[in-house]
Amino acid sequence: MAGFDDILEQALEWIAAGKGVVLASVVETWGSAPRQAGSMLAISSDSELAGSVSGGCVEGAVVAEALAALEDGAPRLLEYGVSDEASFAAGLACGGTIKVLVEPIGVGDGPSVELIEALVAKREARDPVAYLVNLQSWERRLADPDEADLAARFLAEKSGVEADWFVSIHNPPLRMIVVGAVHIAQPLLQMARLAGYDAVLVDPRSAFLTEARFPGERLVDDWPDEALRAEGIDGRTAVVTLSHDPKIDDPAIVEALKSEAFYLGCLGSRRTHGLRLERLAAAGVSEAELGKIHAPVGADIGANSPAEIAVAVMAEITERLRRPETRR
C-alpha cells in the first residue's frame, strides 16, 4: 500500500487492480482555503480516497464530480466558495474559495496512464518535475526545472496557474537522516513520516538500533559519515544528530556540512555545543560552516520530554524549509 503522501502511486495501484481513477488537484485558492494549490486527491471507481483537496470541506462534492467524470470522460474545472450554496452545503465554511481540476486518468480527455507513470518515475528517481495542463485545450506534458519561467516555482514549491496552464510542481520527496538511536529518535521518526519525510535512522551501535525499539523504521547499522555518503544528501534533506557521542555525531556533522542539506541540527546543551564547535574548528571546519549548525536543536518552546523535543525539532526544520531566510 502506498504511503499517505504517495497519491499518484496509489492511483496507479488502483489502475493496476482494474479500477477507474480520477485525479483532483487544487488549481487556485483565495482567502483562507484549507489546502494550497497543487494539493491532490485521487478517487477510485469504488470511491476510495487518497489525499485531499480541502481537508474535508468539499471532498464529498468533488467525489461526486469525479465519478461523473469517469462516466463521460470529460475533465472538469470546479470552483467552491463559502458564498456558493452548493459548496456551503458541502462544508466549505472556512471563508475561502478553491478551484479544483478533476481529471479521469486514461479516460476521454483525461491524462494517459503512461503520462502519470512517467511522472511517478520522475518522483521515484528524485528528479524534480512539473505536470502541466492546458485548461483550455486539455494538452498535458511534463517539464523540468530549467524550462523558462519555472525555476522560481520549483524553488518556492509553488503550484498554480500561468496563462492557460496549470503548473503542478513535484519536487523530490523530503528526507530526514537521524543519527543516534536514542529515545528522542522514536517520536521524531514518526513525526517526520507524518510530515511527509522519507526518514532513516543511523547508528553503528547494534544494541541501540533494534527493530523492537524502532518498529517499521528504516535502520542503517553503519558509521554515520559512511552512511550519509551512501544515502546521498541534497537540498531536500534534513540531518539531525542525537547520539551525544562525539565519535558518532562529529563525523556525521562534518559530512552534512559538506553537503547541500537544508538543515543540520545537533542535540546538546549550549556548553556541549561550545565544546563541539571547538573540536570541529580544530578539525578544520570553517567558521561559516559552523554557523550552519542549529544547536541546541529545535525551536525554543520549552520542550522537556522526548516527544516535546521531537515537536521542537520538527518545528525548527519546518521553519527552515518554509522560511529559509529565518535563523535564530
C-alpha positions in Angstrom: 0.0 0.0 0.0 1.3 3.4 -0.9 2.1 5.9 1.8 -0.3 8.8 2.7 1.6 11.2 0.6 2.1 8.8 -2.4 -1.2 9.8 -4.0 -0.1 9.2 -7.6 1.5 5.9 -6.6 -1.8 4.9 -5.0 -3.7 5.9 -8.2 -1.5 3.6 -10.3 -2.1 0.7 -7.8 -5.9 1.1 -8.2 -5.5 1.2 -12.0 -3.4 -2.0 -11.9 -6.2 -3.6 -9.9 -8.6 -2.8 -12.7 -10.3 0.2 -11.1 -11.2 3.6 -12.7 -9.3 6.5 -11.2 -9.8 10.3 -11.1 -7.2 12.8 -10.1 -8.4 16.0 -8.4 -6.0 18.9 -8.0 -6.3 22.3 -6.3 -5.6 24.8 -9.1 -6.1 28.1 -7.4 -7.1 29.4 -3.9 -8.4 32.7 -2.5 -8.9 33.7 1.1 -8.5 31.1 3.9 -8.8 28.0 1.7 -7.5 25.0 3.8 -5.2 23.4 1.1 -2.7 25.1 -1.2 -2.5 24.9 -5.0 -1.1 21.6 -6.1 -2.8 19.6 -3.3 -4.2 16.3 -4.8 -6.9 13.8 -4.2 -7.1 10.5 -6.0 -10.6 8.9 -6.2 -11.2 5.3 -7.3 -14.3 4.0 -9.0 -15.0 2.3 -5.6 -15.0 5.8 -4.0 -11.7 5.1 -2.2 -9.7 8.2 -1.4 -6.0 9.2 -1.2 -5.0 12.7 -0.3 -7.3 15.7 0.0 -8.1 19.0 -1.8 -9.8 20.8 1.1 -9.1 19.0 4.4 -12.6 17.5 4.2 -14.6 20.6 3.3 -15.7 19.8 -0.3 -14.4 16.2 -0.7 -17.9 14.8 -1.0 -18.8 17.2 -3.8 -15.5 16.5 -5.6 -16.0 12.7 -5.3 -19.5 13.1 -7.0 -18.0 15.0 -9.9 -15.1 12.5 -10.1 -17.5 9.6 -10.5 -19.4 11.5 -13.2 -16.1 12.2 -15.0 -15.3 8.5 -15.1 -18.7 8.1 -16.9 -18.3 10.8 -19.6 -14.5 11.1 -19.8 -14.6 14.9 -19.5 -12.3 16.8 -17.2 -13.9 19.5 -15.1 -12.7 22.8 -13.6 -14.8 23.3 -10.4 -15.0 26.3 -8.1 -16.2 26.3 -4.5 -16.6 29.2 -2.2 -18.4 30.0 1.1 -20.9 32.2 -0.8 -21.9 29.3 -3.1 -25.0 27.5 -1.7 -23.8 24.1 -3.1 -20.3 24.4 -1.7 -21.5 25.7 1.6 -23.7 22.6 1.8 -20.6 20.6 1.0 -18.9 22.1 4.1 -16.5 24.9 2.9 -17.4 27.2 5.8 -13.8 28.5 6.3 -14.3 31.6 4.2 -12.0 30.7 1.3 -12.5 29.8 -2.3 -10.8 27.0 -4.2 -10.7 26.0 -7.8 -10.3 22.2 -8.4 -9.3 20.4 -11.6 -10.9 16.9 -11.9 -9.2 14.6 -14.5 -10.2 10.9 -15.2 -7.0 9.0 -15.8 -6.8 7.1 -19.1 -10.4 8.0 -20.0 -11.7 10.5 -22.6 -9.8 13.8 -22.4 -8.0 12.9 -19.2 -4.3 12.3 -18.9 -3.0 8.9 -20.1 -1.8 6.3 -17.7 1.6 6.4 -19.4 1.9 10.1 -18.6 1.1 9.5 -14.9 3.6 6.6 -14.9 6.3 8.9 -16.3 5.5 11.4 -13.6 5.8 8.8 -10.8 9.0 7.5 -12.3 10.5 11.0 -12.1 9.4 11.2 -8.5 11.0 7.9 -7.7 14.2 8.9 -9.3 14.2 12.1 -7.2 14.1 14.2 -10.3 12.1 17.5 -9.9 9.3 17.7 -12.5 6.3 19.8 -13.3 3.0 18.4 -14.6 1.4 21.0 -16.9 -2.3 21.0 -18.0 -3.7 23.5 -20.5 -7.1 24.4 -19.1 -8.5 25.3 -22.5 -7.2 22.5 -24.8 -6.5 19.8 -22.2 -3.0 19.4 -23.6 -0.7 17.9 -21.0 3.1 17.4 -20.6 5.9 17.2 -18.1 8.6 19.9 -17.7 12.0 20.2 -16.0 13.1 23.0 -13.7 15.3 24.5 -16.4 12.3 25.4 -18.5 11.8 29.1 -18.8 9.7 30.7 -16.0 9.5 27.5 -13.9 12.7 27.8 -11.8 11.1 30.2 -9.3 8.1 27.9 -8.9 10.4 24.9 -8.2 12.4 26.9 -5.6 9.3 28.0 -3.8 7.4 24.8 -4.3 4.5 26.9 -5.7 2.0 25.3 -8.0 -0.5 27.5 -9.7 -1.9 28.9 -13.0 0.2 30.7 -15.6 -1.8 32.0 -18.6 -4.0 29.0 -19.6 -1.7 26.4 -18.0 -2.0 24.8 -14.6 1.5 24.1 -13.3 1.8 21.3 -10.6 5.2 21.2 -9.0 6.6 17.9 -7.9 9.9 18.3 -6.1 11.8 15.2 -4.8 10.3 13.9 -1.5 11.8 15.4 1.6 14.2 13.2 3.5 15.5 13.2 7.1 18.6 11.4 8.3 18.6 10.9 12.1 21.9 9.9 13.7 21.7 8.3 17.1 19.1 5.6 18.1 18.2 7.4 21.3 14.7 7.9 22.9 14.0 11.2 21.1 14.5 9.5 17.8 11.4 7.3 18.4 8.8 10.1 18.2 10.9 12.2 15.8 10.9 9.5 13.2 7.2 9.0 13.5 6.6 12.8 13.2 8.9 13.1 10.2 6.9 10.4 8.3 3.6 12.1 9.2 5.1 15.4 7.8 6.0 13.6 4.5 9.7 12.9 5.0 11.4 9.7 4.0 13.2 9.1 7.3 16.2 6.9 8.1 17.9 6.2 11.4 21.7 5.7 11.5 23.7 4.2 14.4 26.7 1.8 14.5 25.6 0.6 17.9 23.5 -2.5 17.1 22.3 -2.8 20.7 20.5 0.5 20.4 19.4 0.1 16.7 16.8 -2.6 17.0 13.5 -3.3 15.3 11.9 -3.7 18.7 12.8 -0.1 19.7 12.0 1.3 16.2 9.3 -0.9 14.6 8.7 -0.3 10.9 11.5 2.3 10.6 14.4 2.1 8.1 17.5 1.4 10.1 21.1 1.7 8.9 23.8 0.0 11.1 26.9 1.8 9.9 29.2 4.7 10.9 27.3 7.9 10.2 29.8 9.5 7.8 29.8 6.4 5.6 26.0 6.1 5.9 25.5 9.7 4.9 27.7 9.4 1.9 25.9 6.2 0.8 22.4 7.8 1.3 23.4 11.0 -0.6 22.4 14.4 0.7 20.7 17.0 -1.4 18.9 20.3 -0.8 15.7 18.3 0.2 17.4 16.6 3.1 17.5 17.4 6.8 20.1 15.9 9.1 19.7 15.6 12.9 22.3 14.2 15.3 21.2 12.9 18.6 23.7 10.5 20.0 25.6 12.8 22.3 28.7 10.8 21.4 31.3 12.8 19.5 32.7 9.7 17.9 29.3 9.2 16.3 27.9 12.8 15.9 31.0 14.7 14.7 31.7 12.6 11.6 28.1 13.0 10.6 28.2 16.7 11.2 31.3 17.1 9.1 29.8 15.1 6.3 26.5 17.1 6.4 28.3 20.4 6.4 29.9 19.4 3.1 26.5 18.8 1.6 23.5 20.8 0.4 21.4 19.7 3.3 18.8 22.5 4.1 19.0 21.8 7.8 21.5 20.4 10.3 20.5 20.2 13.9 22.5 18.8 16.8 21.3 17.8 20.3 23.2 19.0 23.3 23.3 21.9 25.8 25.0 25.2 25.0 28.0 24.1 26.8 28.1 20.8 24.9 27.7 22.7 21.7 30.5 25.0 22.6 32.9 22.1 23.1 31.6 20.6 19.8 32.5 23.8 18.0 36.0 23.8 19.4 36.5 20.2 18.2 35.2 20.9 14.8 37.2 24.1 14.4 40.3 22.2 15.4 39.5 19.6 12.7 39.5 22.3 10.1 35.8 23.2 9.8 35.4 26.9 8.9 33.5 29.5 11.0 31.0 29.9 8.1 30.3 26.2 8.1 29.9 26.0 11.9 27.3 28.8 11.6 25.1 26.4 9.7 24.5 24.2 12.7 21.3 24.6 14.6 22.1 23.9 18.3 20.8 23.3 20.8 18.5 21.5 18.3 14.8 22.5 18.0 12.7 25.6 18.3 12.8 27.3 21.8 9.3 26.2 23.0 10.4 25.0 26.5 10.3 21.3 25.4 11.1 18.8 28.1 10.0 15.2 27.3 11.4 13.3 24.3 8.1 13.8 22.4 8.1 17.5 23.1 11.7 17.8 21.9 10.8 16.0 18.8 8.0 18.5 18.2 10.5 21.3 18.7 12.9 19.7 16.2 10.1 19.3 13.6 9.0 22.9 14.1 12.5 24.3 13.5 13.0 22.1 10.5 9.7 23.2 9.1 10.6 26.9 9.6 14.0 26.4 8.0 12.3 24.7 5.0 9.5 27.1 4.5 11.2 30.3 5.7 14.9 29.7 4.7 15.8 33.4 5.5 14.8 32.9 9.1 17.5 31.9 11.6 17.6 32.4 15.3 
